[in-house]
Amino acid sequence: MVPDNVPYGTVFTRVIDCLNEQSEKLDIKVSPISIYRSEEAAGEKTITVRIRFTSHDRTLSDNDVAPIMTTVSNLKFKENT
């Protein structure tokens, strides 16, 4: 979840930057899926993206991708003021 006033573009850019830092030998494609605002979590929203990892050298395993996804999931966003 991110603060409601953080633009999607900021989240998208941070995710791309994080992925590029973590996975230099992979081709990565990020696609937007949805933005959800719940009435129960006022002031916050959930942004869902699809991330596709491709290696041209070998088949990727969970051990290859899981640490990268954990890093992305742990990104923090502060409110824009």
Summary of the structure (lengths in Angstrom):
residues: 81
radius of gyration: 14.2
end to end distance: 17.5
largest distance: 45.6
contacts: 184
relative contact order: 0.28
helix: 33%
strand: 28%
